[in-house]
């Protein structure tokens, strides 16, 4: 089950990036359809959040690293720090930005800046394959 959730979590990053890019383009161009795009983005991001929180508290990465090594040791090691602190903190900020942007889009606004900031943070805290030690495959499980 853990492996399946990890693959789903990794797949949903592509869904989120797709909808986020689409939302940025719609917001910058002030195009119609942003309300639907922002809704799908919100759904995908919150689903990913729930799966990620489950993984954070049950897998060997995340909170168990802090329990096992202590916060001070985790902060000294870049790989452990990424999984225990940076990834979850960055993604929580992204979820908050997406949620705020959805509220603005729902009221007829075009929150391009919020979507762009969220996209930049996502790109910074995803464990891309080219990142040493923490890298994950482009499409795991496929």
Secondary structure, DSSP 8 states (H G I E B T S, - for coil): -HHHHHHHHHHHHHHHHHHHHHHHHHHHHT-TTHHHHHHHHHHHHHHHHHHHHHHHHHSSSSHHHHHHH-HHHHHHSHHHHIIIIIHHHHHHHHHHHHHHHHHHHHTT---HHHHHHHHHHHHHHS--TTSTTT---TTTT-
